[in-house]
Amino acid sequence: MISFYFPLFIYPFENDARWTQIARSQIHYLKDDVRTVLEYANYELVAEAYSAKGFYIKSLENKDTIFQEALNIS
């Protein structure tokens, strides 16, 4: 097994369970959001599947604590 060491990589992104950029135009022109609504996914588990540590920020109130925890484990 090959493993790569990245000391810290923070990639925050929104999980709104839809392809919002595509949905905007599609709903406007087709009046339908078919195939743009997705299931919610636990993306923090993807990081763990690659032997990294993933975090889930449920609200902006706890973001500073989670970012600090990420820095502490790096």
KETIVO-493165 format. One record per atom (N, C-alpha, C, O): atom name; residue in one letter; x, y, z. Coordinates in nm, 4 decimals. Layout:
REM KETIVO-493165
ATOM    a   r          x          y          z
ATOM   CA   A          X          Y          Z
...
This chain:
REM KETIVO-493165
ATOM    a   r          x          y          z
ATOM    N   M     0.0836    -0.1183     0.0000
ATOM   CA   M     0.0000     0.0000     0.0000
ATOM    C   M     0.0882     0.1248     0.0000
ATOM    O   M     0.1830     0.1341     0.0779
ATOM    N   I     0.0577     0.2178    -0.0849
ATOM   CA   I     0.1317     0.3435    -0.0925
ATOM    C   I     0.0555     0.4489    -0.0148
ATOM    O   I    -0.0661     0.4627    -0.0285
ATOM    N   S     0.1281     0.5227     0.0665
ATOM   CA   S     0.0648     0.6277     0.1465
ATOM    C   S     0.1403     0.7576     0.1238
ATOM    O   S     0.2631     0.7585     0.1162
ATOM    N   F     0.0677     0.8651     0.1133
ATOM   CA   F     0.1276     0.9967     0.0964
ATOM    C   F     0.1022     1.0778     0.2216
ATOM    O   F    -0.0048     1.0683     0.2817
ATOM    N   Y     0.1991     1.1568     0.2609
ATOM   CA   Y     0.1856     1.2378     0.3810
ATOM    C   Y     0.1598     1.3830     0.3425
ATOM    O   Y     0.2454     1.4481     0.2826
ATOM    N   F     0.0440     1.4323     0.3762
ATOM   CA   F     0.0100     1.5725     0.3599
ATOM    C   F    -0.0134     1.6268     0.5000
ATOM    O   F    -0.1066     1.5824     0.5670
ATOM    N   P     0.0670     1.7207     0.5463
ATOM   CA   P     0.0564     1.7646     0.6855
ATOM    C   P    -0.0795     1.8244     0.7217
ATOM    O   P    -0.1315     1.7970     0.8298
ATOM    N   L    -0.1365     1.9036     0.6353
ATOM   CA   L    -0.2676     1.9619     0.6643
ATOM    C   L    -0.3331     2.0040     0.5344
ATOM    O   L    -0.2735     2.0736     0.4522
ATOM    N   F    -0.4533     1.9616     0.5179
ATOM   CA   F    -0.5303     1.9998     0.3997
ATOM    C   F    -0.6728     2.0242     0.4460
ATOM    O   F    -0.7433     1.9310     0.4846
ATOM    N   I    -0.7140     2.1475     0.4420
ATOM   CA   I    -0.8495     2.1822     0.4835
ATOM    C   I    -0.9274     2.2225     0.3602
ATOM    O   I    -0.8897     2.3154     0.2889
ATOM    N   Y    -1.0359     2.1519     0.3360
ATOM   CA   Y    -1.1206     2.1809     0.2218
ATOM    C   Y    -1.2651     2.1902     0.2685
ATOM    O   Y    -1.3377     2.0908     0.2680
ATOM    N   P    -1.3065     2.3094     0.3086
ATOM   CA   P    -1.4470     2.3230     0.3504
ATOM    C   P    -1.5370     2.3368     0.2274
ATOM    O   P    -1.5042     2.4093     0.1335
ATOM    N   F    -1.6477     2.2684     0.2289
ATOM   CA   F    -1.7444     2.2842     0.1212
ATOM    C   F    -1.8835     2.2601     0.1746
ATOM    O   F    -1.9026     2.1965     0.2783
ATOM    N   E    -1.9784     2.3113     0.1030
ATOM   CA   E    -2.1178     2.3013     0.1443
ATOM    C   E    -2.1782     2.1736     0.0883
ATOM    O   E    -2.1591     2.1399    -0.0286
ATOM    N   N    -2.2493     2.1050     0.1715
ATOM   CA   N    -2.3183     1.9840     0.1293
ATOM    C   N    -2.4678     2.0143     0.1315
ATOM    O   N    -2.5355     1.9894     0.2312
ATOM    N   D    -2.5180     2.0674     0.0222
ATOM   CA   D    -2.6602     2.1032     0.0168
ATOM    C   D    -2.7440     1.9944    -0.0502
ATOM    O   D    -2.8635     2.0128    -0.0737
ATOM    N   A    -2.6814     1.8825    -0.0802
ATOM   CA   A    -2.7495     1.7661    -0.1396
ATOM    C   A    -2.8211     1.7981    -0.2700
ATOM    O   A    -2.9306     1.7483    -0.2959
ATOM    N   R    -2.7589     1.8807    -0.3505
ATOM   CA   R    -2.8117     1.9042    -0.4848
ATOM    C   R    -2.7036     1.9717    -0.5693
ATOM    O   R    -2.6104     2.0320    -0.5163
ATOM    N   W    -2.7172     1.9609    -0.6961
ATOM   CA   W    -2.6298     2.0316    -0.7876
ATOM    C   W    -2.6914     2.1682    -0.8104
ATOM    O   W    -2.7604     2.1907    -0.9098
ATOM    N   T    -2.6663     2.2578    -0.7191
ATOM   CA   T    -2.7347     2.3869    -0.7154
ATOM    C   T    -2.7099     2.4698    -0.8405
ATOM    O   T    -2.8032     2.5289    -0.8950
ATOM    N   Q    -2.5873     2.4749    -0.8860
ATOM   CA   Q    -2.5563     2.5570    -1.0036
ATOM    C   Q    -2.6331     2.5074    -1.1261
ATOM    O   Q    -2.6853     2.5875    -1.2035
ATOM    N   I    -2.6398     2.3777    -1.1431
ATOM   CA   I    -2.7141     2.3205    -1.2552
ATOM    C   I    -2.8639     2.3378    -1.2341
ATOM    O   I    -2.9380     2.3689    -1.3273
ATOM    N   A    -2.9069     2.3172    -1.1103
ATOM   CA   A    -3.0508     2.3254    -1.0799
ATOM    C   A    -3.1076     2.4636    -1.1089
ATOM    O   A    -3.2204     2.4747    -1.1570
ATOM    N   R    -3.0315     2.5692    -1.0806
ATOM   CA   R    -3.0823     2.7051    -1.1045
ATOM    C   R    -3.1292     2.7227    -1.2485
ATOM    O   R    -3.2419     2.7659    -1.2726
ATOM    N   S    -3.0446     2.6900    -1.3421
ATOM   CA   S    -3.0805     2.7052    -1.4837
ATOM    C   S    -3.1880     2.6061    -1.5245
ATOM    O   S    -3.2812     2.6400    -1.5975
ATOM    N   Q    -3.1742     2.4854    -1.4775
ATOM   CA   Q    -3.2690     2.3820    -1.5178
ATOM    C   Q    -3.4101     2.4151    -1.4691
ATOM    O   Q    -3.5066     2.4001    -1.5440
ATOM    N   I    -3.4224     2.4590    -1.3466
ATOM   CA   I    -3.5549     2.4937    -1.2930
ATOM    C   I    -3.6118     2.6133    -1.3688
ATOM    O   I    -3.7314     2.6188    -1.3971
ATOM    N   H    -3.5252     2.7082    -1.4010
ATOM   CA   H    -3.5704     2.8263    -1.4740
ATOM    C   H    -3.6249     2.7886    -1.6119
ATOM    O   H    -3.7324     2.8345    -1.6506
ATOM    N   Y    -3.5520     2.7061    -1.6857
ATOM   CA   Y    -3.5918     2.6742    -1.8229
ATOM    C   Y    -3.6893     2.5572    -1.8324
ATOM    O   Y    -3.7822     2.5604    -1.9131
ATOM    N   L    -3.6690     2.4551    -1.7515
ATOM   CA   L    -3.7504     2.3339    -1.7631
ATOM    C   L    -3.8607     2.3239    -1.6585
ATOM    O   L    -3.9480     2.2375    -1.6664
ATOM    N   K    -3.8555     2.4134    -1.5608
ATOM   CA   K    -3.9538     2.4115    -1.4504
ATOM    C   K    -3.9517     2.2776    -1.3771
ATOM    O   K    -4.0553     2.2300    -1.3307
ATOM    N   D    -3.8332     2.2172    -1.3670
ATOM   CA   D    -3.8197     2.0869    -1.3028
ATOM    C   D    -3.6774     2.0719    -1.2495
ATOM    O   D    -3.5815     2.1142    -1.3141
ATOM    N   D    -3.6642     2.0120    -1.1321
ATOM   CA   D    -3.5314     1.9908    -1.0750
ATOM    C   D    -3.4855     1.8448    -1.0860
ATOM    O   D    -3.3984     1.8008    -1.0110
ATOM    N   V    -3.5442     1.7711    -1.1792
ATOM   CA   V    -3.5130     1.6297    -1.1944
ATOM    C   V    -3.3620     1.6090    -1.2114
ATOM    O   V    -3.2956     1.6822    -1.2848
ATOM    N   R    -3.3100     1.5085    -1.1424
ATOM   CA   R    -3.1696     1.4660    -1.1461
ATOM    C   R    -3.0719     1.5677    -1.0885
ATOM    O   R    -2.9513     1.5550    -1.1095
ATOM    N   T    -3.1210     1.6684    -1.0164
ATOM   CA   T    -3.0294     1.7607    -0.9498
ATOM    C   T    -3.0377     1.7495    -0.7985
ATOM    O   T    -2.9524     1.8036    -0.7282
ATOM    N   V    -3.1381     1.6807    -0.7471
ATOM   CA   V    -3.1517     1.6602    -0.6031
ATOM    C   V    -3.0793     1.5310    -0.5668
ATOM    O   V    -3.1054     1.4258    -0.6251
ATOM    N   L    -2.9889     1.5397    -0.4709
ATOM   CA   L    -2.9050     1.4272    -0.4327
ATOM    C   L    -2.9336     1.3857    -0.2888
ATOM    O   L    -3.0024     1.4566    -0.2154
ATOM    N   E    -2.8813     1.2727    -0.2499
ATOM   CA   E    -2.8875     1.2298    -0.1104
ATOM    C   E    -2.7761     1.3008    -0.0339
ATOM    O   E    -2.6697     1.3280    -0.0895
ATOM    N   Y    -2.8007     1.3306     0.0931
ATOM   CA   Y    -2.6946     1.3865     0.1764
ATOM    C   Y    -2.5869     1.2809     0.1960
ATOM    O   Y    -2.6175     1.1625     0.2105
ATOM    N   A    -2.4627     1.3227     0.1964
ATOM   CA   A    -2.3507     1.2302     0.2135
ATOM    C   A    -2.2616     1.2794     0.3272
ATOM    O   A    -2.2505     1.3995     0.3520
ATOM    N   N    -2.1994     1.1859     0.3944
ATOM   CA   N    -2.1050     1.2185     0.5014
ATOM    C   N    -1.9648     1.2257     0.4414
ATOM    O   N    -1.8897     1.1283     0.4455
ATOM    N   Y    -1.9304     1.3415     0.3859
ATOM   CA   Y    -1.8028     1.3559     0.3186
ATOM    C   Y    -1.6841     1.3462     0.4132
ATOM    O   Y    -1.5725     1.3167     0.3702
ATOM    N   E    -1.7072     1.3709     0.5412
ATOM   CA   E    -1.5968     1.3564     0.6365
ATOM    C   E    -1.5522     1.2104     0.6466
ATOM    O   E    -1.4381     1.1826     0.6834
ATOM    N   L    -1.6419     1.1175     0.6138
ATOM   CA   L    -1.6059     0.9759     0.6155
ATOM    C   L    -1.5196     0.9384     0.4955
ATOM    O   L    -1.4439     0.8416     0.5017
ATOM    N   V    -1.5301     1.0129     0.3880
ATOM   CA   V    -1.4442     0.9890     0.2717
ATOM    C   V    -1.2989     1.0132     0.3106
ATOM    O   V    -1.2107     0.9355     0.2740
ATOM    N   A    -1.2740     1.1213     0.3851
ATOM   CA   A    -1.1380     1.1497     0.4314
ATOM    C   A    -1.0862     1.0346     0.5159
ATOM    O   A    -0.9715     0.9926     0.5006
ATOM    N   E    -1.1692     0.9840     0.6040
ATOM   CA   E    -1.1273     0.8737     0.6908
ATOM    C   E    -1.1003     0.7463     0.6108
ATOM    O   E    -1.0153     0.6660     0.6492
ATOM    N   A    -1.1711     0.7277     0.5016
ATOM   CA   A    -1.1458     0.6116     0.4160
ATOM    C   A    -1.0077     0.6181     0.3524
ATOM    O   A    -0.9512     0.5154     0.3151
ATOM    N   Y    -0.9531     0.7398     0.3398
ATOM   CA   Y    -0.8183     0.7589     0.2862
ATOM    C   Y    -0.7166     0.7804     0.3972
ATOM    O   Y    -0.6115     0.8402     0.3745
ATOM    N   S    -0.7472     0.7320     0.5172
ATOM   CA   S    -0.6584     0.7407     0.6339
ATOM    C   S    -0.6309     0.8833     0.6771
ATOM    O   S    -0.5238     0.9125     0.7303
ATOM    N   A    -0.7248     0.9713     0.6552
ATOM   CA   A    -0.7136     1.1098     0.7003
ATOM    C   A    -0.8185     1.1328     0.8087
ATOM    O   A    -0.8924     1.0409     0.8441
ATOM    N   K    -0.8253     1.2508     0.8597
ATOM   CA   K    -0.9262     1.2851     0.9598
ATOM    C   K    -1.0245     1.3807     0.8954
ATOM    O   K    -0.9855     1.4857     0.8443
ATOM    N   G    -1.1506     1.3451     0.8977
ATOM   CA   G    -1.2552     1.4314     0.8436
ATOM    C   G    -1.3356     1.4931     0.9557
ATOM    O   G    -1.3507     1.4337     1.0625
ATOM    N   F    -1.3867     1.6108     0.9318
ATOM   CA   F    -1.4671     1.6823     1.0308
ATOM    C   F    -1.5991     1.7239     0.9685
ATOM    O   F    -1.6080     1.7486     0.8482
ATOM    N   Y    -1.6999     1.7312     1.0513
ATOM   CA   Y    -1.8317     1.7757     1.0079
ATOM    C   Y    -1.8675     1.9010     1.0869
ATOM    O   Y    -1.8751     1.8975     1.2097
ATOM    N   I    -1.8892     2.0098     1.0173
ATOM   CA   I    -1.9287     2.1352     1.0810
ATOM    C   I    -2.0783     2.1510     1.0612
ATOM    O   I    -2.1253     2.1797     0.9511
ATOM    N   K    -2.1518     2.1318     1.1689
ATOM   CA   K    -2.2971     2.1366     1.1597
ATOM    C   K    -2.3492     2.2798     1.1562
ATOM    O   K    -2.4490     2.3084     1.0901
ATOM    N   S    -2.2818     2.3690     1.2268
ATOM   CA   S    -2.3212     2.5097     1.2255
ATOM    C   S    -2.1961     2.5953     1.2367
ATOM    O   S    -2.0911     2.5476     1.2799
ATOM    N   L    -2.2071     2.7193     1.1986
ATOM   CA   L    -2.0918     2.8084     1.2042
ATOM    C   L    -2.0485     2.8389     1.3467
ATOM    O   L    -1.9384     2.8896     1.3686
ATOM    N   E    -2.1326     2.8091     1.4423
ATOM   CA   E    -2.0976     2.8348     1.5822
ATOM    C   E    -1.9792     2.7502     1.6285
ATOM    O   E    -1.9028     2.7939     1.7145
ATOM    N   N    -1.9626     2.6314     1.5739
ATOM   CA   N    -1.8530     2.5457     1.6188
ATOM    C   N    -1.7379     2.5370     1.5188
ATOM    O   N    -1.6491     2.4534     1.5355
ATOM    N   K    -1.7372     2.6198     1.4170
ATOM   CA   K    -1.6328     2.6110     1.3140
ATOM    C   K    -1.4946     2.6406     1.3687
ATOM    O   K    -1.3984     2.5734     1.3316
ATOM    N   D    -1.4819     2.7408     1.4573
ATOM   CA   D    -1.3501     2.7757     1.5107
ATOM    C   D    -1.2908     2.6610     1.5919
ATOM    O   D    -1.1709     2.6342     1.5837
ATOM    N   T    -1.3734     2.5944     1.6692
ATOM   CA   T    -1.3274     2.4808     1.7486
ATOM    C   T    -1.2796     2.3676     1.6582
ATOM    O   T    -1.1762     2.3060     1.6841
ATOM    N   I    -1.3541     2.3411     1.5538
ATOM   CA   I    -1.3172     2.2322     1.4630
ATOM    C   I    -1.1917     2.2663     1.3840
ATOM    O   I    -1.1056     2.1803     1.3658
ATOM    N   F    -1.1796     2.3906     1.3365
ATOM   CA   F    -1.0566     2.4295     1.2663
ATOM    C   F    -0.9363     2.4197     1.3589
ATOM    O   F    -0.8289     2.3773     1.3161
ATOM    N   Q    -0.9521     2.4577     1.4837
ATOM   CA   Q    -0.8411     2.4475     1.5793
ATOM    C   Q    -0.8040     2.3015     1.6030
ATOM    O   Q    -0.6858     2.2683     1.6119
ATOM    N   E    -0.9036     2.2144     1.6132
ATOM   CA   E    -0.8771     2.0718     1.6301
ATOM    C   E    -0.8005     2.0166     1.5093
ATOM    O   E    -0.7090     1.9358     1.5249
ATOM    N   A    -0.8384     2.0606     1.3893
ATOM   CA   A    -0.7678     2.0175     1.2685
ATOM    C   A    -0.6228     2.0635     1.2719
ATOM    O   A    -0.5326     1.9879     1.2357
ATOM    N   L    -0.6004     2.1853     1.3147
ATOM   CA   L    -0.4622     2.2355     1.3238
ATOM    C   L    -0.3826     2.1585     1.4293
ATOM    O   L    -0.2638     2.1320     1.4107
ATOM    N   N    -0.4478     2.1229     1.5393
ATOM   CA   N    -0.3785     2.0530     1.6473
ATOM    C   N    -0.3333     1.9129     1.6064
ATOM    O   N    -0.2299     1.8661     1.6542
ATOM    N   I    -0.4069     1.8457     1.5205
ATOM   CA   I    -0.3684     1.7094     1.4820
ATOM    C   I    -0.2745     1.7061     1.3622
ATOM    O   I    -0.2232     1.6002     1.3261
ATOM    N   S    -0.2519     1.8214     1.3006
ATOM   CA   S    -0.1650     1.8228     1.1822
ATOM    C   S    -0.0184     1.8166     1.2207
ATOM    O   S     0.0685     1.8169     1.1335
